[in-house]
Amino acid sequence: MQSIRHIYKIGHGPSSSHTMAPRSASSIFLRRYPGAGRYRVTLHGSLAATGLGHLTDVTLREAFDGENP
């Protein structure tokens, strides 16, 4: 390994854990259900408690850009 950057990825906001996982889950969902007429996202646990402050809402809006969340 040349750098620790091969292991970690940096996402949006002050907490990458609150943006990388939701964005990844959104990508998986969009691939599985590309023709869905509407998408509804419900956050639980720490994502629900601190998501706005950690920009989880922003990364989800970006992930569903052009869709109908």
PDB file of N, CA, C and O in Angstrom:
ATOM      1  N   MET A   1       0.842  -1.170   0.000  1.00  0.00           N
ATOM      2  CA  MET A   1       0.000   0.000   0.000  1.00  0.00           C
ATOM      3  C   MET A   1       0.889   1.235   0.000  1.00  0.00           C
ATOM      4  O   MET A   1       1.801   1.357   0.817  1.00  0.00           O
ATOM      5  N   GLN A   2       0.614   2.144  -0.918  1.00  0.00           N
ATOM      6  CA  GLN A   2       1.412   3.358  -1.013  1.00  0.00           C
ATOM      7  C   GLN A   2       0.924   4.442  -0.058  1.00  0.00           C
ATOM      8  O   GLN A   2       1.708   5.272   0.402  1.00  0.00           O
ATOM      9  N   SER A   3      -0.379   4.432   0.239  1.00  0.00           N
ATOM     10  CA  SER A   3      -0.925   5.501   1.057  1.00  0.00           C
ATOM     11  C   SER A   3      -2.173   5.026   1.782  1.00  0.00           C
ATOM     12  O   SER A   3      -2.863   4.124   1.306  1.00  0.00           O
ATOM     13  N   ILE A   4      -2.462   5.610   2.900  1.00  0.00           N
ATOM     14  CA  ILE A   4      -3.677   5.327   3.660  1.00  0.00           C
ATOM     15  C   ILE A   4      -4.921   5.717   2.860  1.00  0.00           C
ATOM     16  O   ILE A   4      -6.017   5.235   3.147  1.00  0.00           O
ATOM     17  N   ARG A   5      -4.760   6.576   1.870  1.00  0.00           N
ATOM     18  CA  ARG A   5      -5.881   7.010   1.036  1.00  0.00           C
ATOM     19  C   ARG A   5      -6.474   5.876   0.208  1.00  0.00           C
ATOM     20  O   ARG A   5      -7.581   6.009  -0.313  1.00  0.00           O
ATOM     21  N   HIS A   6      -5.766   4.780   0.083  1.00  0.00           N
ATOM     22  CA  HIS A   6      -6.296   3.619  -0.626  1.00  0.00           C
ATOM     23  C   HIS A   6      -7.393   2.944   0.188  1.00  0.00           C
ATOM     24  O   HIS A   6      -8.239   2.249  -0.375  1.00  0.00           O
ATOM     25  N   ILE A   7      -7.392   3.133   1.482  1.00  0.00           N
ATOM     26  CA  ILE A   7      -8.379   2.510   2.362  1.00  0.00           C
ATOM     27  C   ILE A   7      -9.574   3.428   2.589  1.00  0.00           C
ATOM     28  O   ILE A   7     -10.721   2.992   2.497  1.00  0.00           O
ATOM     29  N   TYR A   8      -9.312   4.678   2.880  1.00  0.00           N
ATOM     30  CA  TYR A   8     -10.373   5.618   3.250  1.00  0.00           C
ATOM     31  C   TYR A   8     -10.771   6.512   2.088  1.00  0.00           C
ATOM     32  O   TYR A   8      -9.942   6.907   1.269  1.00  0.00           O
ATOM     33  N   LYS A   9     -12.052   6.819   2.039  1.00  0.00           N
ATOM     34  CA  LYS A   9     -12.561   7.771   1.058  1.00  0.00           C
ATOM     35  C   LYS A   9     -13.143   8.943   1.817  1.00  0.00           C
ATOM     36  O   LYS A   9     -13.666   8.782   2.920  1.00  0.00           O
ATOM     37  N   ILE A  10     -13.054  10.103   1.236  1.00  0.00           N
ATOM     38  CA  ILE A  10     -13.571  11.302   1.868  1.00  0.00           C
ATOM     39  C   ILE A  10     -14.832  11.719   1.136  1.00  0.00           C
ATOM     40  O   ILE A  10     -14.852  11.812  -0.091  1.00  0.00           O
ATOM     41  N   GLY A  11     -15.884  11.969   1.902  1.00  0.00           N
ATOM     42  CA  GLY A  11     -17.158  12.379   1.324  1.00  0.00           C
ATOM     43  C   GLY A  11     -17.474  13.815   1.663  1.00  0.00           C
ATOM     44  O   GLY A  11     -16.613  14.568   2.119  1.00  0.00           O
ATOM     45  N   HIS A  12     -18.720  14.186   1.434  1.00  0.00           N
ATOM     46  CA  HIS A  12     -19.171  15.545   1.750  1.00  0.00           C
ATOM     47  C   HIS A  12     -19.319  15.731   3.255  1.00  0.00           C
ATOM     48  O   HIS A  12     -19.485  14.769   4.005  1.00  0.00           O
ATOM     49  N   GLY A  13     -19.258  16.958   3.667  1.00  0.00           N
ATOM     50  CA  GLY A  13     -19.602  17.297   5.048  1.00  0.00           C
ATOM     51  C   GLY A  13     -18.510  17.017   6.048  1.00  0.00           C
ATOM     52  O   GLY A  13     -17.423  16.551   5.706  1.00  0.00           O
ATOM     53  N   PRO A  14     -18.827  17.316   7.302  1.00  0.00           N
ATOM     54  CA  PRO A  14     -17.853  17.144   8.378  1.00  0.00           C
ATOM     55  C   PRO A  14     -17.686  15.684   8.799  1.00  0.00           C
ATOM     56  O   PRO A  14     -16.749  15.359   9.528  1.00  0.00           O
ATOM     57  N   SER A  15     -18.583  14.798   8.349  1.00  0.00           N
ATOM     58  CA  SER A  15     -18.495  13.392   8.725  1.00  0.00           C
ATOM     59  C   SER A  15     -18.755  12.521   7.507  1.00  0.00           C
ATOM     60  O   SER A  15     -19.901  12.367   7.085  1.00  0.00           O
ATOM     61  N   SER A  16     -17.711  11.955   6.947  1.00  0.00           N
ATOM     62  CA  SER A  16     -17.842  11.135   5.755  1.00  0.00           C
ATOM     63  C   SER A  16     -18.725   9.912   5.992  1.00  0.00           C
ATOM     64  O   SER A  16     -19.386   9.438   5.068  1.00  0.00           O
ATOM     65  N   SER A  17     -18.740   9.398   7.225  1.00  0.00           N
ATOM     66  CA  SER A  17     -19.561   8.223   7.506  1.00  0.00           C
ATOM     67  C   SER A  17     -21.046   8.531   7.339  1.00  0.00           C
ATOM     68  O   SER A  17     -21.843   7.630   7.078  1.00  0.00           O
ATOM     69  N   HIS A  18     -21.414   9.792   7.489  1.00  0.00           N
ATOM     70  CA  HIS A  18     -22.817  10.176   7.340  1.00  0.00           C
ATOM     71  C   HIS A  18     -23.178  10.512   5.897  1.00  0.00           C
ATOM     72  O   HIS A  18     -24.333  10.821   5.604  1.00  0.00           O
ATOM     73  N   THR A  19     -22.210  10.455   5.004  1.00  0.00           N
ATOM     74  CA  THR A  19     -22.507  10.737   3.599  1.00  0.00           C
ATOM     75  C   THR A  19     -22.149   9.570   2.680  1.00  0.00           C
ATOM     76  O   THR A  19     -22.886   9.298   1.732  1.00  0.00           O
ATOM     77  N   MET A  20     -21.057   8.886   2.929  1.00  0.00           N
ATOM     78  CA  MET A  20     -20.615   7.828   2.026  1.00  0.00           C
ATOM     79  C   MET A  20     -21.573   6.638   2.019  1.00  0.00           C
ATOM     80  O   MET A  20     -21.940   6.153   0.949  1.00  0.00           O
ATOM     81  N   ALA A  21     -21.982   6.161   3.192  1.00  0.00           N
ATOM     82  CA  ALA A  21     -22.879   5.007   3.258  1.00  0.00           C
ATOM     83  C   ALA A  21     -24.254   5.313   2.666  1.00  0.00           C
ATOM     84  O   ALA A  21     -24.752   4.512   1.874  1.00  0.00           O
ATOM     85  N   PRO A  22     -24.892   6.439   3.015  1.00  0.00           N
ATOM     86  CA  PRO A  22     -26.181   6.736   2.399  1.00  0.00           C
ATOM     87  C   PRO A  22     -26.084   6.907   0.884  1.00  0.00           C
ATOM     88  O   PRO A  22     -26.988   6.501   0.153  1.00  0.00           O
ATOM     89  N   ARG A  23     -25.007   7.498   0.421  1.00  0.00           N
ATOM     90  CA  ARG A  23     -24.844   7.669  -1.027  1.00  0.00           C
ATOM     91  C   ARG A  23     -24.655   6.313  -1.708  1.00  0.00           C
ATOM     92  O   ARG A  23     -25.219   6.071  -2.775  1.00  0.00           O
ATOM     93  N   SER A  24     -23.880   5.446  -1.109  1.00  0.00           N
ATOM     94  CA  SER A  24     -23.675   4.111  -1.652  1.00  0.00           C
ATOM     95  C   SER A  24     -24.986   3.323  -1.670  1.00  0.00           C
ATOM     96  O   SER A  24     -25.303   2.667  -2.662  1.00  0.00           O
ATOM     97  N   ALA A  25     -25.740   3.385  -0.582  1.00  0.00           N
ATOM     98  CA  ALA A  25     -27.037   2.697  -0.524  1.00  0.00           C
ATOM     99  C   ALA A  25     -27.981   3.246  -1.585  1.00  0.00           C
ATOM    100  O   ALA A  25     -28.722   2.484  -2.206  1.00  0.00           O
ATOM    101  N   SER A  26     -27.963   4.548  -1.798  1.00  0.00           N
ATOM    102  CA  SER A  26     -28.805   5.169  -2.826  1.00  0.00           C
ATOM    103  C   SER A  26     -28.441   4.663  -4.208  1.00  0.00           C
ATOM    104  O   SER A  26     -29.323   4.384  -5.020  1.00  0.00           O
ATOM    105  N   SER A  27     -27.162   4.542  -4.481  1.00  0.00           N
ATOM    106  CA  SER A  27     -26.705   4.049  -5.779  1.00  0.00           C
ATOM    107  C   SER A  27     -27.162   2.621  -6.019  1.00  0.00           C
ATOM    108  O   SER A  27     -27.599   2.277  -7.118  1.00  0.00           O
ATOM    109  N   ILE A  28     -27.060   1.793  -4.993  1.00  0.00           N
ATOM    110  CA  ILE A  28     -27.509   0.403  -5.104  1.00  0.00           C
ATOM    111  C   ILE A  28     -29.010   0.359  -5.384  1.00  0.00           C
ATOM    112  O   ILE A  28     -29.460  -0.376  -6.263  1.00  0.00           O
ATOM    113  N   PHE A  29     -29.778   1.142  -4.640  1.00  0.00           N
ATOM    114  CA  PHE A  29     -31.228   1.164  -4.806  1.00  0.00           C
ATOM    115  C   PHE A  29     -31.617   1.640  -6.204  1.00  0.00           C
ATOM    116  O   PHE A  29     -32.502   1.063  -6.835  1.00  0.00           O
ATOM    117  N   LEU A  30     -30.955   2.689  -6.685  1.00  0.00           N
ATOM    118  CA  LEU A  30     -31.263   3.209  -8.023  1.00  0.00           C
ATOM    119  C   LEU A  30     -30.947   2.186  -9.119  1.00  0.00           C
ATOM    120  O   LEU A  30     -31.659   2.109 -10.120  1.00  0.00           O
ATOM    121  N   ARG A  31     -29.892   1.411  -8.930  1.00  0.00           N
ATOM    122  CA  ARG A  31     -29.573   0.363  -9.913  1.00  0.00           C
ATOM    123  C   ARG A  31     -30.603  -0.762  -9.880  1.00  0.00           C
ATOM    124  O   ARG A  31     -30.963  -1.302 -10.926  1.00  0.00           O
ATOM    125  N   ARG A  32     -31.078  -1.117  -8.687  1.00  0.00           N
ATOM    126  CA  ARG A  32     -32.039  -2.218  -8.561  1.00  0.00           C
ATOM    127  C   ARG A  32     -33.440  -1.835  -9.039  1.00  0.00           C
ATOM    128  O   ARG A  32     -34.164  -2.670  -9.581  1.00  0.00           O
ATOM    129  N   TYR A  33     -33.815  -0.586  -8.841  1.00  0.00           N
ATOM    130  CA  TYR A  33     -35.168  -0.138  -9.173  1.00  0.00           C
ATOM    131  C   TYR A  33     -35.126   1.124 -10.038  1.00  0.00           C
ATOM    132  O   TYR A  33     -35.594   2.180  -9.613  1.00  0.00           O
ATOM    133  N   PRO A  34     -34.575   1.021 -11.235  1.00  0.00           N
ATOM    134  CA  PRO A  34     -34.390   2.213 -12.066  1.00  0.00           C
ATOM    135  C   PRO A  34     -35.696   2.851 -12.545  1.00  0.00           C
ATOM    136  O   PRO A  34     -35.717   4.044 -12.851  1.00  0.00           O
ATOM    137  N   GLY A  35     -36.766   2.091 -12.616  1.00  0.00           N
ATOM    138  CA  GLY A  35     -38.007   2.635 -13.157  1.00  0.00           C
ATOM    139  C   GLY A  35     -39.009   3.057 -12.106  1.00  0.00           C
ATOM    140  O   GLY A  35     -40.160   3.344 -12.435  1.00  0.00           O
ATOM    141  N   ALA A  36     -38.602   3.103 -10.851  1.00  0.00           N
ATOM    142  CA  ALA A  36     -39.544   3.479  -9.790  1.00  0.00           C
ATOM    143  C   ALA A  36     -40.054   4.891 -10.025  1.00  0.00           C
ATOM    144  O   ALA A  36     -39.292   5.776 -10.414  1.00  0.00           O
ATOM    145  N   GLY A  37     -41.338   5.099  -9.790  1.00  0.00           N
ATOM    146  CA  GLY A  37     -41.932   6.416  -9.999  1.00  0.00           C
ATOM    147  C   GLY A  37     -41.574   7.404  -8.917  1.00  0.00           C
ATOM    148  O   GLY A  37     -41.618   8.616  -9.132  1.00  0.00           O
ATOM    149  N   ARG A  38     -41.220   6.893  -7.755  1.00  0.00           N
ATOM    150  CA  ARG A  38     -40.902   7.761  -6.622  1.00  0.00           C
ATOM    151  C   ARG A  38     -40.020   7.002  -5.640  1.00  0.00           C
ATOM    152  O   ARG A  38     -40.113   5.779  -5.528  1.00  0.00           O
ATOM    153  N   TYR A  39     -39.169   7.729  -4.934  1.00  0.00           N
ATOM    154  CA  TYR A  39     -38.294   7.138  -3.929  1.00  0.00           C
ATOM    155  C   TYR A  39     -38.536   7.829  -2.601  1.00  0.00           C
ATOM    156  O   TYR A  39     -38.712   9.046  -2.551  1.00  0.00           O
ATOM    157  N   ARG A  40     -38.544   7.050  -1.518  1.00  0.00           N
ATOM    158  CA  ARG A  40     -38.700   7.623  -0.180  1.00  0.00           C
ATOM    159  C   ARG A  40     -37.524   7.156   0.666  1.00  0.00           C
ATOM    160  O   ARG A  40     -37.235   5.962   0.744  1.00  0.00           O
ATOM    161  N   VAL A  41     -36.854   8.104   1.294  1.00  0.00           N
ATOM    162  CA  VAL A  41     -35.682   7.803   2.115  1.00  0.00           C
ATOM    163  C   VAL A  41     -36.034   8.041   3.576  1.00  0.00           C
ATOM    164  O   VAL A  41     -36.532   9.110   3.929  1.00  0.00           O
ATOM    165  N   THR A  42     -35.781   7.057   4.421  1.00  0.00           N
ATOM    166  CA  THR A  42     -35.994   7.182   5.856  1.00  0.00           C
ATOM    167  C   THR A  42     -34.674   6.885   6.553  1.00  0.00           C
ATOM    168  O   THR A  42     -34.092   5.817   6.368  1.00  0.00           O
ATOM    169  N   LEU A  43     -34.215   7.819   7.340  1.00  0.00           N
ATOM    170  CA  LEU A  43     -32.956   7.650   8.065  1.00  0.00           C
ATOM    171  C   LEU A  43     -33.240   7.173   9.487  1.00  0.00           C
ATOM    172  O   LEU A  43     -34.248   7.550  10.086  1.00  0.00           O
ATOM    173  N   HIS A  44     -32.346   6.343  10.020  1.00  0.00           N
ATOM    174  CA  HIS A  44     -32.487   5.805  11.371  1.00  0.00           C
ATOM    175  C   HIS A  44     -31.204   6.055  12.159  1.00  0.00           C
ATOM    176  O   HIS A  44     -30.157   6.359  11.588  1.00  0.00           O
ATOM    177  N   GLY A  45     -31.303   5.925  13.455  1.00  0.00           N
ATOM    178  CA  GLY A  45     -30.132   6.015  14.327  1.00  0.00           C
ATOM    179  C   GLY A  45     -29.418   7.350  14.231  1.00  0.00           C
ATOM    180  O   GLY A  45     -30.045   8.408  14.186  1.00  0.00           O
ATOM    181  N   SER A  46     -28.094   7.280  14.200  1.00  0.00           N
ATOM    182  CA  SER A  46     -27.300   8.509  14.198  1.00  0.00           C
ATOM    183  C   SER A  46     -27.501   9.308  12.912  1.00  0.00           C
ATOM    184  O   SER A  46     -27.353  10.530  12.924  1.00  0.00           O
ATOM    185  N   LEU A  47     -27.835   8.645  11.807  1.00  0.00           N
ATOM    186  CA  LEU A  47     -28.096   9.382  10.572  1.00  0.00           C
ATOM    187  C   LEU A  47     -29.328  10.267  10.738  1.00  0.00           C
ATOM    188  O   LEU A  47     -29.349  11.400  10.257  1.00  0.00           O
ATOM    189  N   ALA A  48     -30.351   9.758  11.415  1.00  0.00           N
ATOM    190  CA  ALA A  48     -31.560  10.548  11.643  1.00  0.00           C
ATOM    191  C   ALA A  48     -31.309  11.658  12.661  1.00  0.00           C
ATOM    192  O   ALA A  48     -31.854  12.755  12.539  1.00  0.00           O
ATOM    193  N   ALA A  49     -30.496  11.372  13.647  1.00  0.00           N
ATOM    194  CA  ALA A  49     -30.259  12.338  14.724  1.00  0.00           C
ATOM    195  C   ALA A  49     -29.353  13.488  14.298  1.00  0.00           C
ATOM    196  O   ALA A  49     -29.545  14.623  14.735  1.00  0.00           O
ATOM    197  N   THR A  50     -28.376  13.207  13.456  1.00  0.00           N
ATOM    198  CA  THR A  50     -27.381  14.232  13.125  1.00  0.00           C
ATOM    199  C   THR A  50     -27.216  14.447  11.629  1.00  0.00           C
ATOM    200  O   THR A  50     -26.306  15.157  11.200  1.00  0.00           O
ATOM    201  N   GLY A  51     -28.085  13.841  10.833  1.00  0.00           N
ATOM    202  CA  GLY A  51     -27.940  13.895   9.379  1.00  0.00           C
ATOM    203  C   GLY A  51     -27.888  15.287   8.791  1.00  0.00           C
ATOM    204  O   GLY A  51     -27.072  15.554   7.909  1.00  0.00           O
ATOM    205  N   LEU A  52     -28.752  16.190   9.266  1.00  0.00           N
ATOM    206  CA  LEU A  52     -28.749  17.552   8.720  1.00  0.00           C
ATOM    207  C   LEU A  52     -27.428  18.260   8.986  1.00  0.00           C
ATOM    208  O   LEU A  52     -26.903  18.947   8.109  1.00  0.00           O
ATOM    209  N   GLY A  53     -26.901  18.100  10.160  1.00  0.00           N
ATOM    210  CA  GLY A  53     -25.640  18.756  10.503  1.00  0.00           C
ATOM    211  C   GLY A  53     -24.444  18.170   9.777  1.00  0.00           C
ATOM    212  O   GLY A  53     -23.421  18.835   9.612  1.00  0.00           O
ATOM    213  N   HIS A  54     -24.573  16.926   9.345  1.00  0.00           N
ATOM    214  CA  HIS A  54     -23.464  16.257   8.670  1.00  0.00           C
ATOM    215  C   HIS A  54     -23.663  16.184   7.163  1.00  0.00           C
ATOM    216  O   HIS A  54     -22.907  15.511   6.462  1.00  0.00           O
ATOM    217  N   LEU A  55     -24.681  16.876   6.669  1.00  0.00           N
ATOM    218  CA  LEU A  55     -24.981  16.997   5.233  1.00  0.00           C
ATOM    219  C   LEU A  55     -25.457  15.704   4.577  1.00  0.00           C
ATOM    220  O   LEU A  55     -25.285  15.515   3.373  1.00  0.00           O
ATOM    221  N   THR A  56     -26.057  14.813   5.372  1.00  0.00           N
ATOM    222  CA  THR A  56     -26.619  13.592   4.800  1.00  0.00           C
ATOM    223  C   THR A  56     -27.725  13.927   3.819  1.00  0.00           C
ATOM    224  O   THR A  56     -27.837  13.296   2.768  1.00  0.00           O
ATOM    225  N   ASP A  57     -28.546  14.921   4.155  1.00  0.00           N
ATOM    226  CA  ASP A  57     -29.642  15.328   3.269  1.00  0.00           C
ATOM    227  C   ASP A  57     -29.123  15.843   1.928  1.00  0.00           C
ATOM    228  O   ASP A  57     -29.723  15.589   0.883  1.00  0.00           O
ATOM    229  N   VAL A  58     -28.021  16.557   1.963  1.00  0.00           N
ATOM    230  CA  VAL A  58     -27.438  17.111   0.733  1.00  0.00           C
ATOM    231  C   VAL A  58     -26.934  15.986  -0.168  1.00  0.00           C
ATOM    232  O   VAL A  58     -27.191  15.990  -1.372  1.00  0.00           O
ATOM    233  N   THR A  59     -26.222  15.029   0.408  1.00  0.00           N
ATOM    234  CA  THR A  59     -25.670  13.950  -0.416  1.00  0.00           C
ATOM    235  C   THR A  59     -26.786  13.071  -0.983  1.00  0.00           C
ATOM    236  O   THR A  59     -26.657  12.545  -2.089  1.00  0.00           O
ATOM    237  N   LEU A  60     -27.879  12.908  -0.232  1.00  0.00           N
ATOM    238  CA  LEU A  60     -29.001  12.124  -0.751  1.00  0.00           C
ATOM    239  C   LEU A  60     -29.695  12.859  -1.895  1.00  0.00           C
ATOM    240  O   LEU A  60     -30.070  12.242  -2.892  1.00  0.00           O
ATOM    241  N   ARG A  61     -29.867  14.162  -1.759  1.00  0.00           N
ATOM    242  CA  ARG A  61     -30.464  14.938  -2.859  1.00  0.00           C
ATOM    243  C   ARG A  61     -29.600  14.826  -4.115  1.00  0.00           C
ATOM    244  O   ARG A  61     -30.121  14.686  -5.221  1.00  0.00           O
ATOM    245  N   GLU A  62     -28.300  14.888  -3.942  1.00  0.00           N
ATOM    246  CA  GLU A  62     -27.387  14.757  -5.081  1.00  0.00           C
ATOM    247  C   GLU A  62     -27.472  13.358  -5.693  1.00  0.00           C
ATOM    248  O   GLU A  62     -27.456  13.216  -6.916  1.00  0.00           O
ATOM    249  N   ALA A  63     -27.560  12.330  -4.852  1.00  0.00           N
ATOM    250  CA  ALA A  63     -27.629  10.956  -5.347  1.00  0.00           C
ATOM    251  C   ALA A  63     -28.891  10.724  -6.167  1.00  0.00           C
ATOM    252  O   ALA A  63     -28.867   9.988  -7.153  1.00  0.00           O
ATOM    253  N   PHE A  64     -29.994  11.351  -5.762  1.00  0.00           N
ATOM    254  CA  PHE A  64     -31.272  11.186  -6.457  1.00  0.00           C
ATOM    255  C   PHE A  64     -31.539  12.320  -7.440  1.00  0.00           C
ATOM    256  O   PHE A  64     -32.676  12.506  -7.873  1.00  0.00           O
ATOM    257  N   ASP A  65     -30.530  13.061  -7.788  1.00  0.00           N
ATOM    258  CA  ASP A  65     -30.690  14.176  -8.723  1.00  0.00           C
ATOM    259  C   ASP A  65     -31.336  13.690 -10.020  1.00  0.00           C
ATOM    260  O   ASP A  65     -30.869  12.730 -10.632  1.00  0.00           O
ATOM    261  N   GLY A  66     -32.406  14.356 -10.431  1.00  0.00           N
ATOM    262  CA  GLY A  66     -33.094  13.965 -11.638  1.00  0.00           C
ATOM    263  C   GLY A  66     -34.155  12.901 -11.403  1.00  0.00           C
ATOM    264  O   GLY A  66     -34.924  12.577 -12.307  1.00  0.00           O
ATOM    265  N   GLU A  67     -34.200  12.357 -10.194  1.00  0.00           N
ATOM    266  CA  GLU A  67     -35.209  11.375  -9.835  1.00  0.00           C
ATOM    267  C   GLU A  67     -36.317  12.078  -9.063  1.00  0.00           C
ATOM    268  O   GLU A  67     -36.352  13.308  -9.028  1.00  0.00           O
ATOM    269  N   ASN A  68     -37.208  11.339  -8.454  1.00  0.00           N
ATOM    270  CA  ASN A  68     -38.313  11.925  -7.708  1.00  0.00           C
ATOM    271  C   ASN A  68     -38.317  11.404  -6.273  1.00  0.00           C
ATOM    272  O   ASN A  68     -39.159  10.580  -5.917  1.00  0.00           O
ATOM    273  N   PRO A  69     -37.381  11.878  -5.445  1.00  0.00           N
ATOM    274  CA  PRO A  69     -37.344  11.388  -4.058  1.00  0.00           C
ATOM    275  C   PRO A  69     -38.487  11.952  -3.217  1.00  0.00           C
ATOM    276  O   PRO A  69     -38.595  11.637  -2.032  1.00  0.00           O
TER     277      PRO A  69
END
